[in-house]
Amino acid sequence: MGIKVEHLNYIYGQGTAFEQHALKDIDLEIKDGEFVGLIGHTGSGKSTLIQHLNGLIRGTSGAIYFNGKNIYEAGYNMQALRSHVGLVFQYPEHQLFEVDVFSDVCFGPKNQKLSKEEIESRSREALTMVGLDESYYKRSPFDLSGGQKRRVAIAGVLAMRPEVLILDEPTAGLDPKGRDEILDQIERLHKEQKMTIILVSHSMEDIARYVDRILVMNHGEKVYDDTPKEVFMHYKELEAIGLAAPQITYVVHTLKERGIPIDTNITTIEEARDEILRLLSK
């Protein structure tokens, strides 16, 4: 059934001189199996929102439902929620705890009180999913590259077998090859495991290429919620709130202004290539 948010508000420092209304009457629904992109400028509320979705932060008012149950009801098991809704932070160092990679990935399943055999089985499976073989098992996670640390952090969440995987800027600071490897693996998880994915990213190219739907945040409010093509049609409005569209969007609009009958709904390089070939074949 997924996640449903109703009239969610969150106020930092309520009642103090530093009070800030960080989330304002948020309504949204994320259904099972969706791949959703979440974008917004720094301070827009997107990181605050995702921390509400697995109970790390409690809303000031409103409700959040996971699979039909309000997580703010008395007695709701937040630890169980975090096993079902996994969150990978932007900085993987915040999720690395143990002396070696394998022990680190085992950390989450251990907290689920699973048997030793099940813990190890899940951990091996999760490391395989993110492309890390046995040669990494005994290495210190703190000695790995940035991309490898992110893989370990993702594996640690996957080992708990969540239904929803939330990733906060998983490719920040990576080179193009590392970025593509991480995102391709996330896409495979979505397709092969039917996992619900929520991707927070500043890269409009990545968002356009991978997600089915985009949520746009601005000053704590949800301002757009639609397919990439529909959202990026509003590229001028996005610019006004400190965002942008993929670079190819600007290219096709420039071509259109110069009299070339090109489809301006294009959002990816692949679509642009196909459209140009179509035009040339006429």
N, C-alpha and C positions, 0 to 999 in steps of 0.2 A: 504493500500500500504506500510505502514511502514516507516522506516528511511533509508536514503541513504546518505553516506558520500563520497565526492569526493575530492581528493587531499588536505585534510585538514592539515594545518600547524598551529602550535601555538608557538610563541616565547615569553617567559617571559622576561621582561625588555629590550625589543628591543632597540638597540642603546645605551645601557648603559654598564658599565663594568661587570654587573651581567647578561648579556644576556644568555639565555638558550633555546635551541630548544627542547621544551617539547613534541611536536607532529610533526612527520615527514611524510608528504605525505600519510596520512591515507585514504584508500579506503575500504569501507565496506557497506554491506546492511543487514538490519535486517527486515525480513518480518513479517507481522501481525501474531500473535499467536505463535511466536517462544519463546523458553526458552533458553537463551544464557548465558553462563558463560564467565566472563572476568577475566583473571588471569595475573599476572606479579609481579615481585619483587617490593619492595618499590622504588619509583622513576621511575617506568617503563612508566608512563603516563596514567595508567588506570583511576585514579580518575579525572585527567584533562580531559580525553576523555568524561567521562559520564557527566561532567558539561557542555560540549559543546552541548550534545544531547538535553538538554532542555533550552539552551540559557543563562545559567548563565555565561558562558565565550564565548567570540566571537573569532573565529579563526583569525589568522593573514592573512591567505589566504585559498582559497578553498571554498567549499560549503557544506551545510547540507540541505537535503530535508526531510520534514515531509509530508507524504501523497501527494507527488508530488510537493510541493511548497518549494522554497528556503527560509529558515528562515532568510537569510541575505539580502533579497530584501528590498528596502525601503518601510516602512509602514507595515511590517509584525508585527502581534500582538504577542509579546513575552509572555504577560500574558496569552493569550489563549493557547499558546504552552505549558506552564507549567501546565495548567489544563489537557492537553492531555498526556503529558510526565511527570509523577510524579517521583520525586527523593527523596529517603529516605537516609539521611546521616548516616555515621558510628556511630556518636555520637548523639543519639536521643534528648539529651538535647538542641541541636541546633535548633530543630523543635518544642519545647514545649514552649507555650507562656502564656497560660491562667491559671486561678486559680483552675479549675477542669477539669477532663478528658473530659466530654461531651462538655464543652465550647471550649476546645482545638481542638477537632475533628471538631467542627462547624466552626473553623476559616477559613479554605480554601473555603468551600462552600459560606460563607458570602462574601468573596472577588469575588465570581462569580456572585454576585448580585441576588441570588436566593431568593425565598419567604421563610419566616420563617418556614412554614410547610415543604417545600422541604429540607431546610437545616437540620432540625431536623430528618426528615425521612432518608435522606442519612447518617447522622451521626450514627443513631441507627443501620442501616444496616451495615455500615462499622465496627462498634465495634463488632457486632455479627460475622462478617466475620473473625475477628482476635481473637475471643474467649473471649471477655470481656463483661460480662453481666451488668445489671443495678446497681449491687452493687459497680461497679467501677465509675459510672457516676459523683458522687460528690466528689470523692477523688482527692487530689492534684496530678498531674502527677509527681511532683518532689519527692513525698514520695513513689513511686512505685519501684519495683525491676528493674534491668536492662532489663530483658526480657519483663516485663510489659510496660516499657517506650517505647521499640521498637514497641510493639503492638500498642500503642497509636499513635506513629509517623506514622506507616504504615496506621492505620485507618484514620488519618488526610489526607493522600494523597488519599486513596481509596474513601473517601467521595466526592472527586472532580470527581470521575469516570474517571480516566485516561485510555487511550488506552494502554499505555506503563508504566510499573512500573520498576524503576531502584533502586536496593538496594545495597548500599555500605557496605560490611561486616556486614550484619544484625545479625550475630550470634557471633560477637567478644565478648569475655569475658563471654559468657554464659556457663552454665554446659551442659553436653550432653543431658539431658532431655529438657531443655529450647531450645537448638539448634534444636533438632529434631521437637519440637512443632512449632517453627517459620517456619522452612523449609517445614514441611508438610502442613502448612496453605498456604504458598506461592505456593506450588505445586497445592493445591486445587483451588486457584484463577486462576492459569494458565489453569487448566482443565475445571473447571466449568464456569468461566467467559470468557474463550478464550482470556485471557489477555496476551499481550506480556511481558515477564519478562527478565530483564538483571540483572544477579547476579554477583557482584564482591565478590570474596572470596579467602582466602589463603588456604582453606581446599580442597585439591584435592579429598578427599573422598566425600565431599558434592557435588563438581562439577561433579564428575563421576556419582553420584547417581541420580542427579536431571535434569541436563541440556541436551539439544539435540545437542548443538554445543558449541565449545569453541573458544574464541578469545584470543590469547596470545600476550602480549605486552612486549617489551624489548627496553629500551633506546628510548622511544618515537615512536617506529616502531611496526607495526603489523607483527609478525613473523610466526604465525600459525593461521589458521581459518578453522576448520574442526570438525568432530564428536569427542566425547571423545575417542573412540577406536583408531581413526587415530592419534589424537594428542598425546595420551599417549604411542603410539608405539615409539615416539621420546623421551623416558624418559631420555636417556643419554644426548641428546641435551638440554632438559629442565633443567637438573642438571647443565649444563654448564652456564646457565643464571640465576642461583639462585633459580630454582623451582624444582619440583619433580613430580612423578606420585603417584597415590594412593598406599598405602603400599601393597595391595594385588597384584599389578603389579610386585613388586619385589619378592614376594613369589612364584608366578606362574613361573617366569623366573628361579628362583632357582630350582624349581621342574623339570622344563624342562631340565636344565643343568645336573640334576642328573638322566636323562634318563626316566622320567615319561612323557608319551605322552599327556600333558595337553595343552589346548588352551591358548596361551600367549596373546590373545586379551582381556582377562578378565580384567574388571576394577572395579567391585563391589564385595562385600562379597557374595551377593545373587548369582551372576553368578559363583563364585568360588565353592559355595556349590553345585549348580546344576551340575557343571562339575565334581566335585569329586564323586558325587553320580553316575553320568553316567559312570565314569571310574570303580568304584567299582562294578557296575552291569554287567560289561563285563565278 
